[in-house]
Amino acid sequence: MKRKKTVQTMSPEAAEYLENLWQVWQQWQSAKNMFEQAVDPDMVEFAIYNMEARKKQFNYMVKYARENLDIDPRALAMIEQGILI
């Protein structure tokens, strides 16, 4: 069984992927905040669309990382919990 690399020993490509994943997580959280503050019906509709798009993007990126990249699952779990690594 191949062991996953820790955050400190991962490749530059994997580290960059995690950085991008963190940015998408932040965008998802911003979209959630936009939805919570929206009052105009058009803005509510846009906020829902944006929030769902960021959620799907984040979930896809996590799935891709788990299946295709040599990244420590603990690093992914931390990002999923909103913890900067």
C-alpha angles and dihedrals in degrees: 000000000000114000119226118243121250121241091258095054103038123117121266088249092055091046090051090049090053090049090053090047090053090051091052090049089053091049089051091052091048089051090052090052091049090053092049091053099040117111104162111086092230091050091049090052092048092046092053091049092047093046093050092046092052091045092052091045091051094047091048092050092050091049091048092049092050093049103036113020132070095236127142107254089221090064090053091047091052092052091047087056092049096253116142111227 
